[in-house]
Amino acid sequence: MPLHFTPRAAAVPVAACAALLAGCATQPSPQAPADEPAYVVLGEGGQGTARLVTRARACPDIVVDGRAAPMRVRVPHGPIPLRPNGDPALRDAPNSAVLACEFALPPGARSAGVRGQALALPMAAPRRIVVLGDTGCRLKKSTWQDCNDPGSYPFAQVAASAAAWKPDLVVHVGDYHYREDPCPAGRPGCAGSPWGYGWDTWRADFFAPGAALLRAAPWVMTRGNHESCARSGQAYWRYLDPRPYQAGRDCDEPVNDALGDHGEPYAVPLGDGAQLIVFDTSNTNWRGLSESDPRRARYREAWRRIDALARNAAYNIGVDHHPLFAFGANQDAKTGKVTLFGGDKGMLDAFGDMDKAYLPASISMLLSGHVHLWEQVSFSSRHPTQLVSGFSGTAEDTVPLPAAIPPGAEPAQGAAVEHFSSWVDGFGFMTLERTGAASWEVGVWDREGRRRNRCTVEGSKSRCELAQVSGK
């Protein structure tokens, strides 16, 4: 089905903004190299923050509405430090020294740019939202994705197609970084790839392939388990999290991981009575959390914060990495038998302590990733519509899901499935387009920007045209 785009309702078109910036800077400002990204992240209350990652040793000016102002240092120039007692092999991983700069954008700003790069500014009521996740190229132990092959690792194509849809906002549901181990010798598909947890790997895994989409709209950056402190949490806090950078919450020292592995939930307004509520599930455990595990108490506190935030809007969309109400599938290597598994048990344990339906009734939709597929589940019970968009670059799950969920199967206790749709083993992105106070149209798009499925959301219920998308 061909695409039909509508123009993005930006306050100032990006091309016009670029022209404005070229003539309004109070001081000459050199053009930024192509591999030094400038982008906008949204945080609590929808506050937009401009970011720049650069090899320079001093932060440049930002030009906002024709006036120059200095960006502040978020993280001083240098490589990401090795964590004490970490894998000694990481000493050999590429880890270039960079500087992270930022600037809090004033409400109502009409144009902004950094070193010749025009920034996409927040909108009061974004109506066109791209949702994607699990975007990095997997290099880990025995799983080697061909990062050099766009057919095997298509995130750059997915990002460009999503940018061409002209979104007002991008929501990433977590897991940006996957290149943890060096490519084995004699494997041309990933030969020469950076690896480890430094800037070089983050540039290759996220910032370079995602460049078109980073320029297209501001982002909400959800944290995934690949961004936990034990993995790439240091880079997450430096480059992506919307909060102020804080020593002790930066994952540099394992002794502080209890703090670094937890971010407070926050809300991003969408206008007209709707909002996103973003919460951090990066340190959960799919096997479950015991009563004595301190993480269980921390996630109960997160639930209380979610509940308080949800009281401030008529329509609430939860955003996290781990699905609570979705299915995945395992296949027995000997028999070929496929068995389904449900939502993340650690989060269900903690949230179930607070509400038998796991999330406050005021949450109508949940956006997640983590399983590498696309999925929609709607319930006859009091549970929000679950949408999973974890199919945007990382090696896909290939075990097939059934076209219909067997009677009685539940992703979480008491979650009675009414409608279900999925796409397994295909790369792409999802869109949300607002059609009413509590209604949305969901688009499921492949890597080339062709729509493969269409769904509607009314309140907390959803339904799709196709029960299952076939083909890659």
Secondary structure, DSSP 4 states (H G I P E B T S, - for coil): ----------SS-HHHHHHHHHHH-SS--PPPPTTS-EEEEE-GGG-EEEEEEESSSS--EEEETTEEEEPEEEEEEEPPPPPTT--GGGGGS----EEEEEEEPPTT---EEETTEEPPPP-SS--EEEEE---SPPEETTEE--TT-TTTS-HHHHHHHHHHT--SEEEE-S----B-SPPPTT-TTTTT---SSSHHHHIIIIITTTHHHHHHS-EEE---GGGSTTTTHHHIIIII-SSPP-TTSSSSSGGGHHHHT----EEEEEETTEEEEE---TT--TT---TT-HHHHHHHHHHHHHHHHHTT-SEEEEE-SS-SS--EEEE-TTT--EEEE-S-HHHHHHHHTT-TTSS-TTEEEEEE-SSSSEEEEEESSS--EEEEE--SSS----SPPPSSPPTT--SSTT--EEEEEEE-S--EEEEEEEEETTEEEEEEEETTS-EEEEEEEETTEEEES-SB----
